[in-house]
Amino acid sequence: MVTLIDTVNGKVGADRAARHPEKQSRPDTPTLRKPDWLRVRAPGTGVGADIYNETRKIVKDGGLVTVCEEAACPNIGECWSQKHATMMIMGDTCTRACAFCNVRTGLPEALDPTEPTRVADAVRQMGLKHVVITSVDRDDLGDGGAAHFAEVVRAIRAAAPGTTIEILTPDFLRKDGAAETVIDARPDVFNHNLETVPRLYLKIRPGARYYHSLRLLERVKERDPSQFTKSGLMVGLGEAKEEVMQVMDDMRSAGVDFITIGQYLQPTRKHAAIDRFVPPDEFKAYEAIARAKGFLMVSASPLTRSSHHAGEDFARLQAARRARETAAGR
């Protein structure tokens, strides 16, 4: 099972302090009991468990980091039992300290030049048709790690030419030319999450800038219109419905093709508190609104995450584009 809420004492609490030293002076935030629709189980026995363990072995033997583990994703049991794992490159330590994120904060180590090859080998071994590559923020690097990101994409193309590639990037804030380096590597899907509404940025995502992130997504479409763009939101942080709808409009103005909306889950008591658990019917309403606003693809549910069902969603995304182009007579 994935532990989403830490305990005050013991190993989990100690791990929390090691991962998030910058948060330890903050008072504990209240925690809410999860509703039934958010309860998930890791695979127990049988084929699912065997594949889960096989995926885990490939990841560990390759010395790889996954966001599935680092971000305490609730879907790890389902995804790994289907040989789906989201690789996290450039180390396991982030230079940002976002209030929602479980990834370790601190000073990262130097980039590993063997990582692109190791990631590509793992993709080949798993036989992935679609892979998602994400990373920590690397504000310590002159290009934010853009060249390394691009090298990973090229290595996967060489090792697994039949695999489609989705990237989930940092914002490359104040890194001139970095975004263009990654765009020019020509991933199939360029994802960058806005995460929350502008009003909550200072509290939830203090190191980022809403309009910079929005502009990054817009630049992808300007430089390479053939690339799909994707972005995601967490809800349950205190945002209003009207604010979520405004973010949808902003995304569409930037040409974003695919929006994901999921429930925020509090990693530890030192992280931002959950304002409320959004019920499934509200997610269905958000999905209907987003489709009406013109997104090619929408994924909205309590357990939706950026890379959850990414392969199946990519196929639907391609089909939606073809249908739209046919309808427009292209």
C-alpha positions as CSV (number, residue, x, y, z in Angstrom):
1,M,0.0,0.0,0.0
2,V,1.1,3.6,-0.6
3,T,1.1,5.7,2.6
4,L,-0.4,9.1,1.9
5,I,-0.7,10.5,5.3
6,D,2.3,10.3,7.6
7,T,2.3,9.4,11.3
8,V,3.7,11.7,14.0
9,N,6.4,9.3,15.2
10,G,8.4,6.5,13.8
11,K,9.9,5.7,10.4
12,V,7.4,7.5,8.2
13,G,7.7,10.7,10.3
14,A,11.5,10.4,10.2
15,D,11.4,10.0,6.4
16,R,9.2,13.0,6.1
17,A,11.7,15.1,8.0
18,A,14.5,13.9,5.7
19,R,12.6,14.5,2.5
20,H,11.2,17.9,3.5
21,P,13.5,19.7,6.0
22,E,12.2,23.1,4.9
23,K,8.7,22.2,6.1
24,Q,9.6,20.9,9.6
25,S,9.1,24.3,11.3
26,R,5.6,24.6,10.0
27,P,2.7,23.6,12.3
28,D,0.9,20.3,11.4
29,T,-2.1,20.8,9.2
30,P,-5.3,19.0,9.9
31,T,-6.0,15.8,8.0
32,L,-9.3,14.5,6.7
33,R,-10.5,10.9,6.5
34,K,-10.5,9.7,2.9
35,P,-14.0,8.9,1.5
36,D,-14.6,5.4,0.0
37,W,-14.1,6.6,-3.6
38,L,-10.5,7.4,-2.9
39,R,-9.5,4.1,-1.3
40,V,-7.2,1.9,-3.5
41,R,-5.4,-1.4,-2.9
42,A,-2.0,-2.6,-4.1
43,P,-2.1,-5.9,-6.0
44,G,-2.1,-8.9,-3.6
45,T,-1.4,-12.1,-5.4
46,G,-1.6,-13.6,-8.9
47,V,-0.7,-12.2,-12.3
48,G,-1.1,-8.5,-11.3
49,A,1.3,-8.9,-8.4
50,D,3.8,-10.8,-10.5
51,I,3.9,-8.0,-13.1
52,Y,4.0,-5.4,-10.4
53,N,7.1,-7.1,-9.0
54,E,8.6,-7.5,-12.4
55,T,8.2,-3.7,-13.1
56,R,9.7,-2.9,-9.7
57,K,12.7,-5.1,-10.5
58,I,13.3,-3.4,-13.8
59,V,13.2,0.0,-12.2
60,K,15.5,-1.0,-9.3
61,D,18.0,-2.9,-11.5
62,G,18.2,0.1,-13.8
63,G,18.9,2.4,-10.9
64,L,15.9,4.5,-12.0
65,V,13.7,6.9,-10.1
66,T,9.9,7.0,-10.7
67,V,7.4,9.7,-9.8
68,C,5.1,6.8,-8.9
69,E,7.2,6.2,-5.8
70,E,8.6,9.7,-5.1
71,A,5.2,11.5,-5.3
72,A,3.4,8.7,-3.4
73,C,0.9,8.2,-6.3
74,P,-2.2,6.3,-5.2
75,N,-2.4,4.5,-8.6
76,I,1.0,2.8,-8.3
77,G,-0.5,-0.6,-7.7
78,E,-2.7,-0.4,-10.8
79,C,-0.1,1.0,-13.1
80,W,2.8,-1.1,-12.1
81,S,0.7,-4.3,-12.4
82,Q,0.2,-3.3,-16.1
83,K,3.9,-2.5,-16.6
84,H,3.3,1.3,-16.7
85,A,5.8,3.4,-14.8
86,T,6.5,7.1,-15.1
87,M,10.3,7.7,-15.1
88,M,11.6,10.7,-13.2
89,I,14.9,12.0,-14.5
90,M,17.6,14.2,-13.2
91,G,17.6,12.7,-9.7
92,D,15.2,12.4,-6.8
93,T,15.8,15.8,-5.3
94,C,14.0,19.0,-6.3
95,T,15.2,22.6,-6.0
96,R,11.6,23.8,-5.3
97,A,9.5,23.3,-2.2
98,C,5.9,23.3,-3.4
99,A,3.4,22.9,-0.7
100,F,1.6,20.0,-2.3
101,C,4.5,17.8,-3.5
102,N,6.0,14.8,-1.8
103,V,9.3,14.8,-3.8
104,R,12.4,15.4,-1.8
105,T,13.7,19.0,-1.5
106,G,17.3,20.0,-1.4
107,L,20.5,20.4,-3.4
108,P,20.5,17.8,-6.2
109,E,23.6,15.8,-7.3
110,A,25.2,16.3,-10.7
111,L,23.4,14.9,-13.7
112,D,24.2,11.3,-14.6
113,P,25.3,11.1,-18.2
114,T,24.3,7.4,-18.3
115,E,20.7,8.1,-17.4
116,P,19.3,8.6,-20.9
117,T,20.6,5.2,-21.9
118,R,19.4,3.5,-18.8
119,V,15.9,5.0,-19.1
120,A,15.8,4.0,-22.8
121,D,16.8,0.4,-21.9
122,A,14.1,0.2,-19.3
123,V,11.5,1.4,-21.8
124,R,12.7,-1.3,-24.3
125,Q,12.7,-4.0,-21.6
126,M,9.1,-3.2,-20.5
127,G,8.0,-3.2,-24.1
128,L,6.1,0.1,-23.6
129,K,4.0,1.5,-26.4
130,H,3.8,4.8,-24.6
131,V,6.1,6.2,-22.0
132,V,5.9,9.3,-19.7
133,I,9.1,11.0,-18.6
134,T,9.0,13.6,-15.9
135,S,11.6,15.3,-13.8
136,V,12.4,17.3,-10.7
137,D,13.0,21.0,-11.0
138,R,16.7,21.8,-11.5
139,D,17.0,25.5,-10.9
140,D,20.6,24.9,-10.1
141,L,21.4,24.1,-13.8
142,G,21.9,26.8,-16.4
143,D,19.3,25.4,-18.7
144,G,17.2,23.8,-16.0
145,G,18.2,20.4,-17.4
146,A,16.6,21.0,-20.8
147,A,19.5,19.4,-22.8
148,H,19.4,16.3,-20.6
149,F,15.6,16.0,-21.1
150,A,16.1,16.2,-24.8
151,E,18.8,13.6,-24.7
152,V,16.5,11.2,-22.9
153,V,13.9,11.6,-25.6
154,R,16.4,10.9,-28.3
155,A,17.8,7.9,-26.5
156,I,14.2,6.4,-26.3
157,R,13.7,7.1,-30.0
158,A,16.8,5.1,-30.8
159,A,16.2,2.2,-28.4
160,A,12.4,1.9,-28.8
161,P,11.4,3.5,-32.1
162,G,7.9,2.3,-31.8
163,T,7.2,3.9,-28.5
164,T,5.4,7.2,-28.3
165,I,6.8,9.7,-25.8
166,E,5.1,12.0,-23.4
167,I,7.1,14.4,-21.3
168,L,5.9,16.2,-18.1
169,T,8.4,19.1,-17.7
170,P,9.2,21.7,-15.1
171,D,8.6,25.3,-16.1
172,F,12.2,26.3,-17.0
173,L,11.6,29.6,-15.3
174,R,14.3,32.2,-16.2
175,K,16.1,29.6,-18.4
176,D,16.3,31.3,-21.8
177,G,16.1,28.9,-24.7
178,A,15.5,25.9,-22.5
179,A,11.9,25.3,-23.6
180,E,12.9,25.4,-27.2
181,T,15.6,22.7,-26.6
182,V,13.0,20.3,-25.3
183,I,10.3,21.2,-27.8
184,D,12.8,20.6,-30.7
185,A,13.4,17.0,-29.4
186,R,9.9,16.4,-30.7
187,P,8.1,14.4,-28.0
188,D,4.6,13.3,-29.0
189,V,3.0,15.0,-26.0
190,F,4.4,18.0,-24.1
191,N,2.8,18.2,-20.7
192,H,3.3,20.9,-18.1
193,N,0.9,21.2,-15.2
194,L,-0.6,24.5,-14.0
195,E,-1.5,22.6,-10.8
196,T,-3.9,25.1,-9.3
197,V,-5.7,28.4,-9.8
198,P,-3.7,31.7,-9.9
199,R,-5.0,32.9,-6.6
200,L,-3.4,29.9,-4.8
201,Y,0.0,30.0,-6.4
202,L,1.8,31.9,-3.7
203,K,0.6,29.4,-1.1
204,I,0.8,26.2,-3.2
205,R,3.4,26.7,-5.9
206,P,5.5,29.7,-4.6
207,G,8.5,29.1,-6.8
208,A,6.4,29.2,-10.0
209,R,4.5,31.8,-11.9
210,Y,1.1,31.0,-13.4
211,Y,1.4,33.1,-16.5
212,H,4.9,31.9,-17.2
213,S,3.6,28.3,-17.1
214,L,0.7,29.2,-19.4
215,R,3.1,30.9,-21.8
216,L,5.3,27.8,-21.9
217,L,2.4,25.7,-23.1
218,E,1.5,28.3,-25.7
219,R,5.1,28.4,-27.0
220,V,5.0,24.6,-27.7
221,K,2.1,25.1,-30.1
222,E,3.8,28.1,-31.7
223,R,7.0,26.2,-32.4
224,D,5.6,22.8,-33.3
225,P,1.8,22.7,-33.8
226,S,1.9,18.9,-34.4
227,Q,2.8,18.3,-30.7
228,F,-0.1,17.6,-28.4
229,T,-0.1,19.8,-25.3
230,K,-1.4,18.7,-22.0
231,S,-1.9,20.3,-18.5
232,G,-3.4,19.3,-15.2
233,L,-5.1,20.8,-12.2
234,M,-5.6,19.6,-8.6
235,V,-8.8,20.4,-6.9
236,G,-9.7,20.3,-3.2
237,L,-7.3,23.1,-2.2
238,G,-9.9,25.8,-1.7
239,E,-10.4,26.9,-5.3
240,A,-13.8,28.1,-6.5
241,K,-15.6,26.4,-9.5
242,E,-15.5,29.7,-11.4
243,E,-11.7,29.8,-10.9
244,V,-11.3,26.3,-12.3
245,M,-13.4,27.4,-15.3
246,Q,-11.2,30.4,-15.9
247,V,-8.1,28.2,-15.9
248,M,-9.8,26.0,-18.5
249,D,-10.4,29.1,-20.7
250,D,-6.7,30.2,-20.2
251,M,-5.6,26.7,-21.3
252,R,-7.7,26.7,-24.4
253,S,-6.4,30.2,-25.3
254,A,-2.9,28.7,-25.1
255,G,-4.0,25.9,-27.4
256,V,-3.9,23.1,-24.8
257,D,-5.4,19.9,-26.2
258,F,-5.7,17.7,-23.1
259,I,-6.7,18.6,-19.5
260,T,-6.5,16.4,-16.4
261,I,-8.3,17.2,-13.2
262,G,-7.7,15.2,-10.0
263,Q,-8.2,15.3,-6.3
264,Y,-5.3,16.8,-4.2
265,L,-4.1,14.3,-1.6
266,Q,-2.0,15.6,1.3
267,P,1.3,13.7,1.5
268,T,2.1,14.7,5.1
269,R,0.8,16.9,7.9
270,K,3.5,19.5,7.0
271,H,2.1,19.9,3.5
272,A,-0.9,22.0,2.4
273,A,-4.1,20.9,4.0
274,I,-7.0,19.4,2.0
275,D,-9.8,21.9,1.9
276,R,-12.4,19.3,0.9
277,F,-12.8,16.0,-1.0
278,V,-14.5,16.8,-4.3
279,P,-17.2,14.2,-5.0
280,P,-17.2,12.2,-8.2
281,D,-20.3,14.0,-9.6
282,E,-18.4,17.3,-9.5
283,F,-15.6,15.8,-11.5
284,K,-18.2,14.6,-14.1
285,A,-19.5,18.2,-14.3
286,Y,-15.9,19.5,-14.8
287,E,-15.4,17.0,-17.6
288,A,-18.6,18.1,-19.3
289,I,-17.6,21.8,-19.0
290,A,-14.1,21.1,-20.3
291,R,-15.4,19.2,-23.3
292,A,-17.8,22.0,-24.1
293,K,-14.9,24.4,-24.1
294,G,-13.2,22.5,-26.9
295,F,-10.5,20.3,-25.3
296,L,-9.7,17.3,-27.5
297,M,-9.3,15.1,-24.4
298,V,-10.5,15.4,-20.8
299,S,-9.7,13.1,-17.8
300,A,-11.4,14.2,-14.6
301,S,-11.9,12.0,-11.6
302,P,-10.8,11.8,-7.9
303,L,-7.8,9.5,-8.8
304,T,-6.9,11.2,-12.1
305,R,-3.2,11.9,-12.3
306,S,-1.1,13.3,-15.2
307,S,0.3,10.0,-16.3
308,H,-2.6,7.7,-15.3
309,H,-3.8,5.7,-18.3
310,A,-1.5,7.9,-20.4
311,G,-1.1,5.3,-23.2
312,E,-4.8,4.7,-23.7
313,D,-5.5,8.4,-23.4
314,F,-2.9,9.1,-26.1
315,A,-4.7,6.8,-28.5
316,R,-7.9,8.6,-27.8
317,L,-6.2,12.0,-28.2
318,Q,-5.0,11.0,-31.7
319,A,-8.4,9.8,-32.7
320,A,-10.1,13.0,-31.4
321,R,-7.7,15.1,-33.5
322,R,-8.4,13.0,-36.6
323,A,-12.1,13.3,-36.1
324,R,-11.9,17.1,-35.6
325,E,-9.7,17.5,-38.7
326,T,-12.2,15.3,-40.7
327,A,-15.1,17.4,-39.5
328,A,-13.2,20.6,-40.6
329,G,-12.6,19.1,-44.0
330,R,-8.9,19.0,-43.8
